[in-house]
Structure formats: C-alpha cells, structure tokens
Amino acid sequence: MSKLMIVESPHKSKTISGFLGSDYRVVSSKGHIMDLATSGKFGLGVDIENDFKASYVPIKGKKSLIKELKEDVKKADFVLLATDPDREGEAISWHLKESLGIKDDQYERVTFNEITKDVVMDALANPRKIDDDLVKSQETRRILDRIIGFRLSKLMQSKTGGKSAGRVQSVALKLIVDREREIEAFIPEEYWSITADFGDFKADLEKYKNKKIKITSEREADEILDALSKAFKILDVDTKDTKRNGKPIFKTTTLQQMASSKLGFASSKTMRIAQKLYEGVDLKEGSVGLITYMRTDSERVSPTFVAETKTFIEKKYGKSYVGQVKVPKKKENVQDAHEGIRPTSILRTPDEVKPYLTSDEYKLYELIYVRALSSIMAPAILINTTVLLDNNDYLFKATGSVLKFDGYLKVYGKFEDQNDVRLPDFESYKSDAIIANEILKEQHFTKPEPRYTEGTLIKAMESLGIGRPSTYAPTIQTLKDREYVKMEDKRFVPTEMGIVTTDKLQEFFSNIINVEYTANMENELDLIAEDKMDNVKVLRDFYDEFEPMVEDAFQKMEKKEAPKTGEICPECGGELVIRRGKYGEFVACSNYPTCKYVKKDVKQAVEIMPCPKCGGMIVEKKTKRGKAFYGCDHYPKCDFATWDKPVSEKCPKCGGVMTQKKDKVVCMNCNYEETKES
C-alpha cells in the first residue's frame, strides 16, 4: 500500500522521509494553504447571518501547490496528515482534507512532539481522526481576529492614519503605552541608606528599636549618624545551608525571555531558529530533529527523557549530581497538550552538534540543552550567613553567601551567576565590640517601573493571559512593523501613532480592548477546544456587542487632520497636506477625492528618466519592511517595477531599460550587459 504523509515544512518532510520506508512519500503543504476569503459583508469572508459560516479560499500563490497535492493524493492508497501538534496544525490538517477531497476512510491524523525515528514510528502506530473541537477553536480565533482586525483597522486608517488594530496586538500596545505614561507621571521620592564599612565586610542599617526604619532626608540621616558610634555589638550570627533548585525546562515564553536577555535575540528570531532545530538538522547520521515542539505552555518532561538524562548525569558528573524532577501542577490557562522544550536526546551535546549548526543555532540549542539537563540535576547548596549588629538600638545586618556544592550550576552557571559574598569568621572576634572603619550615608531616589523589553513584555502577556505561545512573537513583530513602537536600548517606546491609536481605541472600545476581556476570550477558546462551549454562541455574543460600537465610532470619532505643508495645490487652489500611503509619506491635495493632485517628489527621481511603459517618472520606493525598489510614480495605473536601480542609458542592442547590478549594467529586456565602474 502506498502512503502519502503531508507535513507543513519541506525541511520537516526531508527529515521524516529518512525514517520511513519506500512505501511512504512525504510532501509539504508549506504552511497554511487556505485562509478566510475577503468577500461578503465588510470583506470578512464570514456569513454573519448564517452562524458565522466561514468561506475559505486558497492562499495567494498556493493554487499550483494545491493542484500538485491533489495529484499526490490520487496516486496514494492512504493519506497521513502529520501537521504540527497544536490548534494551528489541526486546522491545517482539516484544510488539507477538505481542499484535497480526502475521504473520511482514506486518511488518519498523526502527531509527534519531536521529529526522531522512534517518536515518528510510535505516532504512526497510534493514529486518530481530526479533532473537530480543536479545529472549531482555531477557526473561532481566526474569525474573531478577522472581524476585529478588519473593522478596527479600517476605522484607524480612516480616522487616525494608523495602519492596523487587533484583538491581542492592541492590548499589548496598551501595556506599552500605559507603562510609558506611568514613567512620565512618576515623581521620584528621596531616601537615604546608612552603611557601616568594617573593611572585610559591610552592614546596612535595617531597624531602630526593632522597627523598620525609613530615612527620607539628609537631615534625618545626619541625626542618625550623630547617634552612632564606631563600636558595634554582635547580636547574632546565623549560618545555615540552603538549597537552590534548577529551573524547569523551557516553555515558549521562558525560552523567548531567556534568549532575549542572555543572547540578545528578538522573539521572532528565537522562534525561527527553534523551528529549524525542531524540523531537523543534517547530522552525520542524517537529518534529525534536535528539540521538541517549540510552541507550548507546558513544563512537563517525558519519563523516558528523565531516565535517560539521569543515567547521563551519573556517568558524566557523579551520583551526587542526579536530582529529582518535580511534576509541575497544571496552571489555569495552560493547554498542556505536550511537553516543554527540550533536546530530543541528552546524548547530542552542544559540542557534538556544533559543526552542523550556525553560530545562532548553536547558541539557542546550547541554552535549551543545558536548561533541560540542569532541571534534572541536584540543587546547588549555599552556605548563607546572616549577622546582626547593634549600635545604640540601631540594628545593622550583613549577609553572605558561599557556594558549597554547585549541583545544577555545574552546567547552568553560564546563564545564572552565583557570586560568593564571604563574611569573616566571627568566632575569631574575641571582644564584645567590633569597630567600623567608617559609617557612610548615601542618597537614593525611587525609580519607576522600567520600559518593557521583549522578554518582560512576553512575561507580562503570559501572566495576564493575553495570547498564546504561537502569538507572542508575531504580535510583537506587528507592533514594530506598524511603527506603533520603536526600540531604545532594547526597550519599547510607543510612537506618537501608537499613543494616538491606543487613546482612540480606549475612547470607544475600552470594554473590549483590555486585558480582562482578551484573557477571558482566550479561556473561552480553550473551552471550545474542550467541547465545553458553543463556538457560534461565543461569536454571536461578541459580534452583537462589538459591531454597534464600531458603527458608533465611525460616526463620532474625530478624524485626525493631515499635517499641512503651507503649499497651495496647483490644480484647485486647495492646501497641500502630508498623507501616508503604502510606500510611506507623500504630499497631496487636501480636497481629495474631489481633487486627486499628488506632488511628485523630484528628489526621489532616479536619473530623471521616463517610465518605459507609460512615460511617467521612475522613483525610488520602499516596501513595508524598508527594502528599496524602483517603480513608476503613476502606480497603480502603471505597474512597472524593478529591484535594481535603472540608469539613463538605453540598451544598445534592443533599446530596453538598463539597470545597475554591482559592477555592471544589465538590460531588463534582452539581458545584454556591460561592465561599468561602481
């Protein structure tokens, strides 16, 4: 029997092909193949009056692929849908089944948390059918995001000039804007500290007559200094061993946070590299997935991996380094569908696979590997010492900490510092008094909460229940792409457009664009996945509340006035204003659409040459991601465009347009080329 397995990624298909026999063929859908149409009311692709029935169409550029997959299905006796083990993966499998015409008795659904031969073969031995509840949950999320995204984005574009709004995106932006305003409104408070320096250790003032002391002015600090002598009495020396346990294996959020703080990776970069490590890397023995599935909010770890790792630890480090793994309690809002993120084999050490990885792949794999290894190692043991000293009823405290046994820090110390603070042996002090070299005062001021980094924003979103593992990185990337935020010292600063967008959304949609509503919606999506809530009711309740608010906002929200240039329109005498378009800012008449005058930016003209298609001017433009290209200023009437910079000379062979490519110019029409000086 010939079997066809369909996965999302070409690299994943290559890895799995190496595990299976000749009767299997593994092909890739290259991600989603279908998405909501842009037809119907408001272009939502959803029949609102007919229980929100969704209308799906092939994603742009995927029609030929779908045709190829249909041919593959016809040639196969049986189909295995092996997309990722989450809701998105379940939805992709459902779209494949529906669009490729796969019958119920012709397919099975298989999932695996890691791409290794044993796990893939075990998945093949335990197939199932598509989980309709997971599909409903994903579809409900997609419809909600489409309704909110389309309706609010159009509103923002027409009223504020903002590019988009969204269910999770706008709440994340609100967190950033709220933090910025907290910082602006923060009033620093003065406070002072007093420290006794004994040469080989220091002690800080903690209490006066057993009450916590707070010093708010230099006058108060000076009064205390006047009341102190340099002689201190040792009241108590407490020394005890304490344990410091290793951290659990990574989940998506903690991986993104640590990769951000320790490696300087953006969340999108972390997930891109993790995807490659999961799908498979070409090693000496062939292509193998190095880590388990990287989109998870679980910290569970398989008993098989624990047993394998304990044996590895004992052989390499000794029995005393073997620890016990605590079974994490399932938290609220955690799907817990599969394990946390770990290496597929503890035997594949970072040094062993380093020759097969890029520098960034190695860094991330090492981080994931040592985190998983250290989570199964014994705790570190610290000797903690606390010393209490009295000076005229003022209580000073000194603390010290010395590493007694490194435990899990043996491997994780690179990512978690342990600085010893040694205190002297107080038994050696024979007298009742100990003399300070000096007693110092120091002024301080309270500080506001810092701006969010990518790591701290993701941590906040997770703790508040906003979004899910698959949404954090794309949400943050969207805020950057829409220019709602900028980065300063690796921290988020809202732009003026980000602040305006947030304010307008809060003015009209504060009961929907907020943390509580968004988190509750995530809970309802979880309940749909568990067949505990009706998806149509969730959509209907939302839409009936949301749409009247949108209509009200379109009527009442004031439109932001376009900035004036001080120039007069040469065609109608109106004022020229600055507008934002697909390719950035441009100057146009304020009387649009009555007058459609657009000022040509002569400074952008390339070689002042006419467009070969229509006679317009070729100008430099930029894509949404800032990449330069060259096109006609009569777009969209004329679609002439090229990535390479056109030059004024025409092709001597055919008279076509010549473009600059490094040290030569090439004809766009006949490929004639000439070498030129740079």
C-alpha positions in Angstrom: 0.0 0.0 0.0 1.4 3.4 -1.0 1.1 6.0 1.8 1.3 9.8 1.5 2.3 11.8 4.5 1.7 15.6 4.4 3.6 17.9 6.8 3.9 21.7 6.8 7.6 22.2 6.1 9.9 21.0 3.3 12.7 20.5 5.8 10.4 18.5 8.1 9.4 16.3 5.2 13.1 15.7 4.4 13.8 14.7 8.0 10.8 12.3 8.2 11.5 10.8 4.8 14.7 9.4 6.2 12.9 7.4 8.9 10.3 5.8 6.6 10.3 3.0 4.0 9.9 3.2 0.3 6.1 2.7 0.5 5.9 6.2 2.1 6.0 9.5 0.3 6.4 12.7 2.4 5.4 16.0 1.0 4.9 19.5 2.4 2.0 22.0 2.3 4.4 24.8 3.1 2.3 26.0 6.0 -1.4 27.0 5.7 -2.9 26.5 2.2 -6.3 28.1 2.9 -7.5 31.3 4.6 -10.7 33.2 5.0 -11.9 34.9 1.8 -12.2 38.7 1.7 -15.7 38.6 0.2 -19.1 39.2 1.9 -20.1 41.8 4.4 -17.1 44.1 5.3 -14.9 41.7 3.3 -14.8 39.4 6.4 -15.2 36.1 4.5 -17.8 35.1 7.1 -21.6 34.8 6.7 -22.6 36.6 9.9 -26.3 35.8 9.5 -25.7 32.1 8.9 -24.0 31.1 12.1 -20.7 32.8 11.1 -20.1 30.2 8.3 -16.6 30.7 7.1 -15.7 30.9 3.4 -12.2 29.7 2.6 -10.0 30.4 -0.5 -6.5 29.2 -1.4 -3.8 31.5 0.0 -2.2 33.6 -2.7 0.5 31.6 -4.6 -0.8 28.2 -3.3 -3.1 27.2 -6.1 -0.4 25.3 -8.1 0.8 23.6 -4.8 -2.8 22.5 -4.1 -3.1 21.1 -7.6 0.2 19.1 -7.0 -1.0 17.8 -3.6 -4.3 16.7 -5.2 -2.3 14.6 -7.7 -0.3 13.2 -4.9 -3.5 12.2 -3.1 -4.9 10.5 -6.2 -1.7 8.4 -6.5 -1.7 7.3 -2.9 -3.8 4.5 -1.3 -3.8 6.2 2.1 -3.1 9.7 3.5 -1.4 10.6 6.8 -1.9 14.2 7.9 1.1 15.0 10.1 0.9 18.7 10.7 2.1 20.3 14.0 0.6 19.1 17.3 -1.4 22.2 18.2 -4.6 24.0 17.1 -3.0 25.6 14.0 -1.7 22.2 13.0 -5.1 20.7 13.4 -6.7 23.4 11.3 -4.1 22.9 8.5 -4.9 19.2 8.5 -8.6 20.0 8.2 -8.0 22.4 5.4 -5.9 19.8 3.6 -8.6 17.1 4.0 -11.3 19.5 2.7 -9.5 21.1 -0.1 -7.8 18.0 -1.4 -11.0 15.9 -1.4 -9.7 13.3 1.1 -12.4 11.0 2.2 -13.0 10.0 5.9 -11.9 6.4 5.3 -8.9 7.5 3.3 -6.9 9.3 6.0 -5.5 9.3 9.6 -4.1 12.1 11.7 -0.7 11.6 13.3 1.1 14.0 15.7 4.5 14.0 17.3 6.2 16.3 19.7 9.6 15.6 18.3 11.0 14.5 15.0 13.0 11.4 15.8 12.6 8.0 14.3 11.2 6.3 17.5 8.7 9.0 18.1 7.5 9.2 14.5 7.1 5.4 14.3 5.2 5.4 17.6 2.9 8.1 16.2 2.2 6.0 13.1 1.2 3.2 15.4 -1.3 5.4 17.2 -3.2 7.4 14.7 -6.6 9.2 15.1 -9.0 11.4 13.2 -9.0 15.2 13.1 -10.2 16.7 16.3 -13.2 18.9 15.3 -13.2 20.8 18.6 -9.6 21.9 18.1 -10.5 23.0 14.6 -13.5 24.9 15.8 -11.4 26.7 18.4 -8.8 27.7 15.8 -11.5 28.8 13.4 -13.2 30.9 16.1 -9.9 32.6 16.9 -9.3 33.3 13.2 -12.8 34.7 12.8 -12.6 36.9 15.9 -9.2 38.2 14.7 -10.6 38.9 11.2 -13.6 40.8 12.5 -11.7 42.9 15.0 -8.7 43.3 12.7 -10.7 44.3 9.6 -13.2 46.6 11.3 -10.8 48.4 13.7 -8.0 48.6 11.1 -10.3 50.3 8.6 -11.5 52.6 11.4 -7.9 53.5 12.4 -6.8 54.1 8.8 -9.7 56.4 8.1 -9.6 58.4 11.4 -6.0 58.3 12.8 -3.8 57.3 9.9 -2.8 54.2 11.9 -2.2 51.0 9.9 -4.0 48.3 11.9 -5.6 47.2 15.2 -6.2 43.7 16.6 -7.5 41.7 19.4 -4.1 40.8 21.0 -2.0 43.4 19.2 -3.9 46.4 20.6 -3.9 45.2 24.2 -0.1 44.6 24.0 0.3 48.1 22.7 -1.8 49.4 25.5 0.5 47.8 28.0 3.5 49.6 26.4 1.6 53.0 26.3 0.4 52.6 29.9 3.9 51.9 31.1 5.2 55.0 29.3 2.6 57.2 30.9 3.4 55.7 34.3 7.1 56.7 33.7 6.1 60.2 32.6 3.9 60.7 35.7 6.3 59.2 38.2 7.5 61.5 40.9 10.8 60.3 42.4 10.9 60.0 46.2 14.1 60.7 48.1 15.5 58.2 50.5 18.8 57.5 52.3 20.8 54.5 53.3 23.4 54.1 56.0 26.2 51.5 55.8 28.9 50.5 58.2 32.2 49.5 56.5 34.3 47.1 58.5 36.9 46.6 55.8 36.3 42.9 55.1 32.5 43.2 55.1 29.7 45.8 55.2 26.5 46.0 57.1 23.4 48.0 56.3 21.0 49.8 58.7 17.7 47.9 58.9 15.8 48.9 62.1 15.6 51.2 65.1 14.3 49.6 68.3 13.1 46.6 66.3 11.0 48.7 63.9 11.8 49.1 60.2 13.4 52.4 59.5 12.9 54.7 56.5 15.2 57.7 56.1 13.6 60.4 53.8 16.1 63.3 54.1 19.7 64.1 54.7 18.8 65.8 57.9 17.4 62.5 59.3 20.5 60.6 58.0 22.8 63.1 59.8 20.8 62.8 63.0 21.2 59.0 62.9 25.0 59.3 62.2 25.3 61.6 65.2 23.7 59.0 67.4 26.0 56.2 66.2 29.5 55.3 67.5 32.0 53.2 65.6 31.7 50.3 68.0 29.1 47.6 67.2 28.0 44.7 69.3 27.4 41.4 67.5 23.9 40.2 68.5 23.6 37.1 66.4 25.4 35.0 63.8 23.2 32.6 61.9 24.8 30.2 59.4 22.8 27.5 57.5 22.8 25.6 54.3 20.1 26.4 51.8 19.2 24.8 48.5 18.7 26.5 45.2 16.8 24.3 42.7 17.3 24.4 39.0 14.7 25.9 36.7 12.2 23.7 34.9 12.6 23.1 31.2 11.6 25.8 28.8 8.2 26.6 27.6 7.7 29.1 24.8 7.6 32.2 26.9 10.6 31.4 29.2 12.6 30.4 26.1 11.9 33.8 24.4 12.6 35.7 27.7 16.0 33.9 28.2 17.0 34.2 24.6 16.2 37.9 24.7 18.1 38.6 28.0 21.1 36.2 27.5 21.5 36.0 23.8 20.0 39.3 22.6 17.6 37.5 20.2 14.3 39.1 19.2 11.4 36.7 19.9 10.8 36.3 16.2 14.4 35.2 15.7 14.2 32.8 18.6 11.2 31.1 17.1 12.6 31.0 13.6 15.8 29.2 14.9 13.8 26.9 17.2 11.6 25.9 14.2 14.7 24.8 12.3 16.1 22.9 15.3 12.7 21.1 15.7 12.2 20.3 12.0 15.6 18.7 11.6 19.3 19.4 11.2 21.6 17.4 8.8 24.0 15.5 11.1 26.5 12.8 10.3 23.8 10.1 10.7 21.2 12.1 8.6 18.6 14.7 9.3 17.3 14.7 12.9 15.1 17.0 14.9 17.2 18.3 17.8 14.5 19.7 20.0 10.8 19.0 20.9 8.0 21.2 19.6 8.7 24.8 20.5 5.1 26.2 20.8 4.0 25.1 24.2 3.0 26.4 27.6 3.7 23.2 29.4 6.8 22.3 31.6 6.2 18.6 31.6 9.0 16.3 30.6 8.7 12.7 29.5 9.7 9.9 31.9 11.9 8.4 29.2 13.9 11.5 28.8 14.2 11.9 32.6 15.6 8.3 32.9 18.0 8.8 30.0 19.2 12.1 31.5 19.7 10.7 35.0 22.0 8.0 33.6 23.9 10.6 31.6 24.4 12.8 34.7 25.6 10.0 36.9 28.1 8.8 34.3 29.5 12.3 33.5 29.2 14.1 36.8 28.7 11.5 39.5 25.7 10.2 41.5 25.6 13.3 43.8 24.6 15.4 40.8 21.5 13.4 40.0 18.3 15.3 41.1 14.6 14.7 41.3 12.2 16.2 38.8 9.2 17.9 40.3 5.9 17.3 38.4 4.6 20.8 37.7 1.0 21.5 38.6 -1.3 22.3 35.7 -1.9 26.0 35.8 -5.0 27.9 34.8 -4.9 29.0 31.1 -2.3 26.3 30.3 -3.2 24.0 27.4 -0.6 21.4 28.4 -1.1 19.4 25.2 2.5 18.2 25.1 5.9 18.5 26.8 8.1 21.5 27.4 11.0 22.4 25.1 14.0 20.0 25.5 16.6 18.2 23.4 15.3 15.1 21.7 18.3 13.2 23.1 20.6 14.3 26.0 23.4 12.4 24.2 23.5 15.0 21.5 25.6 17.5 23.4 26.0 21.0 22.0 29.7 20.4 21.3 28.8 17.3 19.3 26.4 19.0 17.0 28.2 22.4 16.9 29.9 21.6 13.5 26.5 21.2 11.9 24.9 24.4 13.2 25.2 28.1 12.5 26.5 30.3 15.3 23.0 31.4 16.4 21.6 27.9 16.1 24.3 26.6 18.4 23.7 29.3 20.9 20.0 28.6 21.1 20.5 24.8 21.2 23.1 25.1 24.0 20.6 27.2 26.0 17.8 24.7 25.5 20.1 21.7 26.2 21.7 23.0 29.5 18.3 24.2 30.8 16.8 20.7 30.3 19.9 19.0 31.7 20.1 21.3 34.7 16.4 20.8 35.5 17.2 17.1 36.3 20.3 17.8 38.3 20.6 18.1 42.1 20.1 21.5 43.7 23.1 23.8 44.4 23.8 24.1 48.1 24.8 27.5 49.5 26.1 28.4 52.9 24.2 31.5 53.9 25.3 33.6 56.8 23.4 36.5 58.5 25.0 38.7 61.0 23.0 41.2 63.2 24.9 44.1 64.9 23.6 46.6 67.4 24.7 50.2 67.7 22.7 52.3 70.3 19.5 50.4 69.4 20.1 50.8 65.6 20.2 47.3 64.1 22.5 46.6 61.2 22.6 43.5 59.1 25.3 41.8 56.9 24.6 38.8 54.7 27.0 36.5 53.0 26.6 33.5 50.7 29.2 30.9 49.6 28.7 28.1 47.2 29.2 24.7 49.0 28.0 22.4 46.2 27.5 23.6 42.6 24.8 21.0 41.7 22.8 22.2 38.6 25.1 25.2 38.3 27.8 22.9 37.1 26.2 23.2 33.7 23.8 26.2 34.0 26.2 28.6 35.7 26.9 30.3 32.4 23.4 31.5 32.4 22.8 32.1 36.1 25.5 33.9 38.0 26.5 32.9 41.6 28.8 35.5 43.2 30.2 34.4 46.5 30.0 37.1 49.3 32.3 35.9 52.1 32.0 37.1 55.6 34.8 36.8 58.2 34.8 34.1 60.8 33.1 35.9 63.6 34.3 33.3 66.1 37.7 35.0 65.8 36.4 38.2 67.2 37.2 37.9 70.9 35.9 41.1 72.2 32.2 42.1 72.6 32.6 45.0 70.3 33.6 45.2 66.6 34.9 48.6 65.3 33.8 50.0 61.9 36.3 51.8 59.7 33.7 54.3 58.7 29.9 54.8 58.6 28.6 56.2 55.4 25.3 57.8 54.2 24.1 57.6 50.6 21.2 59.4 48.8 18.9 57.5 46.6 15.7 58.2 44.6 12.9 55.8 43.8 12.6 54.8 40.2 9.5 53.9 38.1 9.0 50.5 36.5 11.3 50.3 33.5 10.0 50.2 29.9 9.3 46.7 28.6 11.9 44.6 26.9 10.7 41.9 24.6 11.3 39.4 27.4 9.4 41.3 30.0 6.5 42.2 27.7 6.1 38.5 26.8 6.2 37.6 30.5 3.5 40.2 31.2 1.3 39.0 28.4 1.6 35.4 29.7 0.9 36.3 33.3 -2.2 38.4 32.2 -3.5 35.6 29.9 -3.1 37.6 26.7 -2.4 35.5 23.7 -0.9 32.0 23.5 2.6 30.6 22.7 2.1 30.9 19.0 1.0 34.6 19.1 3.7 36.4 21.2 6.4 36.7 18.6 4.1 37.7 15.6 2.3 40.2 17.9 5.5 42.0 18.8 6.7 42.0 15.2 3.4 43.5 14.1 3.8 46.4 16.6 7.2 47.1 15.1 6.1 46.7 11.5 3.2 49.1 12.0 5.6 51.7 13.6 3.5 51.8 16.8 6.6 51.2 18.8 10.4 51.8 18.4 13.3 50.3 20.3 15.6 52.3 22.5 18.3 50.5 24.5 16.4 47.3 23.6 13.2 48.6 25.3 9.8 49.5 23.8 8.9 53.2 23.4 5.5 53.9 21.9 5.5 56.3 18.9 3.0 59.2 18.6 0.9 57.0 16.3 1.0 54.2 18.8 -0.3 56.5 21.5 -3.0 58.1 19.4 -4.2 54.6 18.3 -4.4 53.4 21.8 -6.2 56.5 23.0 -8.8 56.3 20.3 -9.4 52.6 20.9 -9.8 53.2 24.6 -12.2 56.1 24.0 -14.6 53.9 22.0 -13.7 50.2 22.8 -12.4 50.2 26.4 -14.7 47.3 27.4 -13.2 45.1 24.6 -9.6 46.2 24.1 -8.5 45.5 27.6 -6.6 42.7 29.5 -9.6 41.2 31.2 -11.7 40.8 28.1 -8.9 39.4 26.0 -7.9 36.9 28.7 -11.5 35.8 29.1 -11.7 35.3 25.3 -8.7 33.0 25.5 -10.4 31.0 28.2 -13.5 30.6 26.0 -11.4 29.4 23.1 -9.9 26.8 25.4 -13.4 25.7 26.4 -14.4 25.4 22.8 -11.4 23.2 22.2 -12.6 21.0 25.1 -16.2 20.9 23.7 -17.4 22.8 26.8 -18.6 25.9 25.0 -20.5 26.6 21.7 -18.4 28.4 19.2 -21.3 30.1 17.5 -22.6 31.5 20.7 -19.2 32.9 21.5 -19.0 34.6 18.1 -22.6 35.9 18.3 -22.3 37.3 21.8 -19.1 39.1 20.7 -20.4 40.4 17.4 -23.7 41.7 18.8 -21.7 43.8 21.3 -18.8 44.8 19.1 -20.4 45.9 15.8 -22.7 48.6 17.3 -19.6 50.1 18.9 -17.8 50.1 15.6 -20.7 51.9 13.9 -20.8 54.5 16.7 -17.0 55.1 16.4 -17.2 55.6 12.6 -19.8 58.3 13.3 -18.4 60.0 16.3 -14.6 59.6 16.2 -12.9 62.8 15.1 -10.7 62.4 12.1 -7.1 63.4 12.6 -6.3 66.3 10.4 -3.5 65.7 8.0 -0.4 68.0 8.6 -0.3 71.0 6.3 2.8 71.8 4.2 1.9 75.5 3.7 1.8 75.0 -0.1 -1.1 75.5 -2.5 -2.5 72.9 -4.8 -1.6 74.0 -8.4 -4.8 72.3 -9.8 -7.6 73.5 -7.5 -6.0 76.1 -5.1 -6.6 73.9 -2.0 -4.0 73.3 0.7 -1.4 70.6 0.2 -1.1 68.1 3.1 1.1 65.2 4.1 -0.6 61.8 3.8 0.6 58.3 4.5 0.4 55.6 1.8 1.5 52.1 1.0 5.1 53.3 0.3 5.4 56.0 3.1 4.5 59.7 3.3 3.6 61.8 0.3 2.2 65.2 -0.4 -1.3 65.6 -1.9 -4.3 67.9 -2.1 -6.5 68.3 1.0 -9.6 68.3 -1.3 -9.2 64.6 -2.2 -11.2 62.8 -3.7 -12.6 65.9 -5.5 -9.0 66.8 -6.4 -6.6 64.0 -6.9 -3.4 66.0 -7.3 -0.3 64.3 -5.9 3.0 66.2 -5.8 5.9 64.4 -7.5 8.9 64.2 -5.2 11.6 65.2 -7.7 14.3 64.4 -5.1 13.3 60.7 -5.4 13.6 60.6 -9.2 16.3 58.1 -10.4 18.4 59.5 -13.3 15.3 61.7 -14.2 14.3 59.1 -16.7 10.8 58.4 -18.0 8.9 55.1 -17.3 9.3 52.8 -20.3 5.7 51.7 -20.0 3.7 54.9 -19.7 6.1 57.9 -19.8 5.7 58.7 -16.0 8.7 59.2 -13.7 10.6 56.3 -12.2 11.1 56.9 -8.5 12.6 55.1 -5.6 10.1 53.5 -3.2 10.3 51.2 -0.2 8.5 48.0 0.8 6.7 47.7 4.1 10.0 46.3 5.6 12.0 49.2 4.2 13.7 47.5 1.2 14.3 49.9 -1.7 12.9 49.2 -5.2 12.1 51.3 -8.2 8.7 51.9 -9.8 6.5 54.3 -11.8 5.0 57.2 -10.0 1.8 56.6 -11.9 1.1 53.4 -9.8 -1.4 51.7 -9.7 -2.3 52.8 -13.2 1.2 51.6 -14.3 2.8 48.6 -12.6 6.4 49.0 -13.8 8.8 48.0 -11.0 12.3 46.6 -10.5 14.6 45.8 -7.6 17.7 47.1 -9.4 18.3 50.8 -10.0 17.5 51.9 -13.6 20.1 54.0 -15.4 19.6 56.7 -18.1 21.4 54.8 -20.9 19.2 52.6 -23.1 20.2 49.1 -24.1 22.3 49.5 -27.3 21.0 46.1 -28.5 17.3 46.4 -28.1 16.6 49.9 -26.7 15.3 48.5 -23.4 15.8 49.7 -19.8 19.2 49.1 -18.3 19.6 48.5 -14.5 22.7 48.7 -12.3 23.8 45.4 -10.8 27.0 45.8 -8.7 29.8 46.4 -11.3 27.7 46.0 -14.4 24.5 47.2 -16.1 22.0 44.7 -17.5 19.1 45.1 -19.9 15.8 44.1 -18.4 14.5 43.0 -21.8 17.3 41.0 -23.5 19.8 40.5 -20.7 22.5 42.4 -22.6 25.2 43.5 -20.1 28.1 45.9 -19.9 30.8 46.2 -17.2 30.7 49.7 -15.5 32.7 51.4 -12.8 30.9 51.2 -9.5 
